[in-house]
Amino acid sequence: MPSDGCYEENIPFPNSWCRGLVARLRGDQAAARAEFINAREEIEQIVRNQPDYAAALCALGVVDAALGNKADATREGKRAVELMPVSKSAIEGAMLTHYLAVIYALTGEKDRAFERLAEAAKLPGSQITYGHLRLSPLWDPLRGDPRFEAIVASLAPK
């Protein structure tokens, strides 16, 4: 991993976030939680210094969702999208909408996750692809739901 973190486009995910994901995939929930707590502390410092930095707020929301902090995660994700809507930046706005869908998925808000995912998948600046949806563990909470499978199928190569 790069020393400055595992950024997704311009979303500042620290390496501790990536280590937490790997630990979760291995089934080591204690290690995952510890890494997510470290990631939260790192991102929270960025947000403290730059309270209107939409990408950092979004990253904080995703980490809070992984930690089970549903109310905080949802508030942070919504605020990020408000700060940088698609109308202001097609690429960054699409990415933030994408991660708001992830936040909803991780917090069990499936209906909202599907609304945002369907919206993000149609945006011209979206990074949501067939392969991303099929392979990314962030979408695991939605797998098996016919709505998810329909979105995946709509993005399948023809």
Secondary structure, 3 states (H helix, E strand, C coil): CCCCCCCECCECCCHHHHHHHHHHHHCCHHHHHHHHHHHHHHHHHHHHHCCCCHHHHHHHHHHHHHHCCHHHHHHHHHHHHHHCCCCCCHHHHHHHHHHHHHHHHHCCCHHHHHHHHHHHHHCCCCCCCHHHHHHCHHHHHHCCCHHHHHHHHHHCCC
